[in-house]
Amino acid sequence: MPVYDYKCREHGLFNTLATMDDAAKPAECPTCKSLSPRVIMLPSHIAGMDPAKRAAEERNERSRHEPVFSTADRRAHDKEHSRSCGCGSLKPGKSMLFYTADGNKMFPSMRPWMISH
């Protein structure tokens, strides 16, 4: 049987064994015997997490099961993509890659470390 957490108004948190069928039912406080509702406890590192980090963690978990694929049609209708990325403003066939006199590649308006997205 699993252990569930409950909270008594007078004596605070306690846990007890209960069947899964009885998990939603209130349990008796071991001290005062009053019925106490079940509570769901979060680990402290999750409860006190920065909201931006929590949103990133949730987005990461969602993308694990629902990956977003980049397609030409999706990029054409995705306003967020076109605002944050320079690839939506490129003319077809025009490369932003230049070569210097000594043969090195130069990316004047691109991130040279960014291979693709």
C-alpha positions as CSV (number, residue, x, y, z in Angstrom):
1,M,0.0,0.0,0.0
2,P,1.2,3.5,-0.8
3,V,1.9,6.2,1.8
4,Y,-0.2,9.3,1.5
5,D,0.2,12.7,3.2
6,Y,-2.6,14.4,5.1
7,K,-2.8,17.7,7.0
8,C,-4.7,18.1,10.3
9,R,-5.8,21.7,11.1
10,E,-4.5,21.4,14.6
11,H,-1.5,19.1,14.4
12,G,-0.1,19.7,10.9
13,L,1.2,17.1,8.5
14,F,1.2,13.4,8.9
15,N,1.3,10.4,6.6
16,T,-0.4,7.0,6.6
17,L,-0.8,3.9,4.6
18,A,-3.9,3.6,2.6
19,T,-5.2,1.6,-0.3
20,M,-5.5,3.4,-3.7
21,D,-9.3,3.2,-3.4
22,D,-9.1,5.1,-0.1
23,A,-6.5,7.7,-1.3
24,A,-9.1,10.5,-1.9
25,K,-10.9,9.9,1.4
26,P,-9.9,11.9,4.5
27,A,-7.8,10.1,7.1
28,E,-7.9,10.2,10.9
29,C,-5.2,12.4,12.6
30,P,-3.2,10.0,14.8
31,T,-3.2,12.6,17.7
32,C,-6.8,14.0,17.8
33,K,-8.6,11.5,15.6
34,S,-10.3,14.2,13.5
35,L,-10.7,13.6,9.8
36,S,-8.0,15.4,7.8
37,P,-7.8,15.9,4.0
38,R,-5.1,14.5,1.8
39,V,-2.5,17.0,0.6
40,I,0.0,16.6,-2.3
41,M,3.5,17.6,-1.2
42,L,6.1,18.9,-3.6
43,P,9.8,18.6,-3.1
44,S,11.4,21.8,-1.9
45,H,13.5,22.2,-5.0
46,I,10.4,22.3,-7.1
47,A,8.2,24.4,-4.8
48,G,10.8,27.2,-4.6
49,M,12.0,27.0,-8.2
50,D,12.3,30.2,-10.3
51,P,9.2,30.5,-12.5
52,A,11.3,30.9,-15.7
53,K,13.2,27.7,-14.9
54,R,10.0,25.9,-14.1
55,A,8.6,27.0,-17.5
56,A,11.8,25.8,-19.3
57,E,11.6,22.4,-17.5
58,E,7.9,22.0,-18.5
59,R,8.7,23.0,-22.1
60,N,11.5,20.5,-22.2
61,E,9.3,17.7,-20.9
62,R,6.6,18.5,-23.4
63,S,9.0,18.6,-26.3
64,R,10.2,15.1,-25.3
65,H,6.8,13.7,-26.2
66,E,5.6,16.3,-28.7
67,P,8.5,17.4,-30.8
68,V,8.0,20.4,-33.0
69,F,9.3,19.8,-36.5
70,S,10.5,22.7,-38.6
71,T,9.0,22.8,-42.0
72,A,8.8,25.6,-44.7
73,D,5.0,25.8,-44.2
74,R,5.3,26.0,-40.4
75,R,8.0,28.7,-40.7
76,A,5.9,30.7,-43.1
77,H,3.0,30.9,-40.7
78,D,5.0,31.1,-37.4
79,K,5.3,34.8,-36.4
80,E,7.6,34.1,-33.5
81,H,10.0,32.3,-35.7
82,S,10.1,35.2,-38.3
83,R,10.7,37.8,-35.5
84,S,13.4,36.0,-33.7
85,C,15.3,34.6,-36.6
86,G,16.9,36.1,-39.7
87,C,16.2,33.2,-42.0
88,G,12.6,34.4,-42.6
89,S,13.9,37.6,-44.3
90,L,16.3,35.9,-46.7
91,K,15.6,36.0,-50.4
92,P,15.8,32.6,-52.0
93,G,19.1,31.8,-53.6
94,K,21.0,34.7,-51.8
95,S,23.6,33.4,-49.4
96,M,24.8,35.4,-46.4
97,L,28.2,33.6,-46.5
98,F,31.2,35.6,-47.7
99,Y,34.8,34.6,-48.2
100,T,37.7,36.9,-47.2
101,A,40.7,37.4,-49.4
102,D,42.6,34.7,-47.7
103,G,39.8,32.2,-48.2
104,N,38.2,32.2,-44.7
105,K,34.5,32.1,-44.3
106,M,32.8,35.2,-43.0
107,F,29.2,35.5,-41.6
108,P,28.5,39.2,-41.3
109,S,24.9,38.9,-40.1
110,M,24.7,35.3,-39.0
111,R,25.8,33.4,-36.0
112,P,28.8,31.4,-37.2
113,W,28.4,28.8,-34.6
114,M,24.7,28.2,-35.6
115,I,24.7,25.3,-38.1
116,S,20.9,25.0,-38.3
117,H,17.7,25.3,-36.3
